[in-house]
Amino acid sequence: MTLIDGKAISEQVKQEIAAEVAEIVARGGKRPHLAAILVGHDGGSETYVAGKVKACEACGFKSTLIRYEADVTEEELLAKVRELNEDADVDGFIVQLPLPKH
């Protein structure tokens, strides 16, 4: 049985991705961009999203964190989702759960 060092492998993969991103950008390509929407102040969600932001930084990606208080309306949140869908600079986004019941 062979034990693997997950943290070391993760760092190696991030370094490989960062090198690829640097090469793409050097050739005039677009830097990947991940946006995250975080509603409220759930501790686990905040930790998870912070990890995504940190991983983006390590990989050479651009990241945007959009925060709303728990009283955000459904209409406001859906408008932001539409905006991100239409933003050519954003390659992907997450809406972090949990969301308010309303």
N, C-alpha and C positions, 0 to 999 in steps of 0.2 A: 504494500500500500504506500502510495506517495502522498504526502501532505503538501498542499499548496498554500502559499501566503497570499490570501485574497487582497490584502491592502497593497502589497507590492505589485501584484498583477494589475490592480485597478490604477495605480499610479503610472505604471508602464503604458497602459492603454490610453490614459489621459495625455501622456507625453506624446504618444504616436498621433493622436487626434490633433493635438496642438501643432505638431509639425506639419500635418496635412493642411490645417487651416492657414498656417503662416504661408505655406506654399501657394495656396489658392489666392490669398490676399496679395501676395507678392506678384502674382500673374494678373492682378487687376480684378480678381473675383470678389464676390460679396462675402463678408464675414457672417457666419450663421448667427441668427438672433432668436432667442427664446424669451417669451414674455410669460409672466405668472401673475394671476389674479388671486389675491388673498383677501378674504372677507372675514372681519372680526379678529379675535385674538386667541384662537385655539393654539395652545402651546406646541402640540405635536405638529400641527400644520405649519406654524412659524419655523420650527426646526427643519422640517422637510424642505420647505421652500428655500430657506437659507442654504441648505445643502446643495440645492439645484443651482442657486446663484454662484456659490463657490465652485461647483463643478464646471459651470460655464466659463468662469474666469480661468480655471486651470486648463481648459481646452481651447482657449482663445476665442470663445463665443462672446457675443454681446448678449446681455441679459437686461430685462426690464421687470421690475417688481411694481405691480399696481395694487395699492392697498385701499380697501374700503372698510368703513365701520360696519358693524352688524346691522345697522338700520338702513343700509343701502336699499333702494327699491329694485324690484325685479326689472323694471324698465331701464334703470340706469345700468345695471349689470349687463343686460342683453345688448344695450347700445354699445357698451365697451367691447363685448364679444364681436359684434358686427364690425366695429372699427378695427379690431385686430385682424379679423378675417380679410378685410380689405386693404390692410397695410402691407405693401410689397416688401417692406424692410423686415417684417416679422415672418420667420420661417415656421414657427410653431408656438403654441401657447397652452398653458394649463390653467384650469379653473380649479383651485385647490378646495377639496372638501374638508370638513363639512361646510355647508352653506346654511344660512338662517332658515328657519322653517317657512317663513313667508315667501 
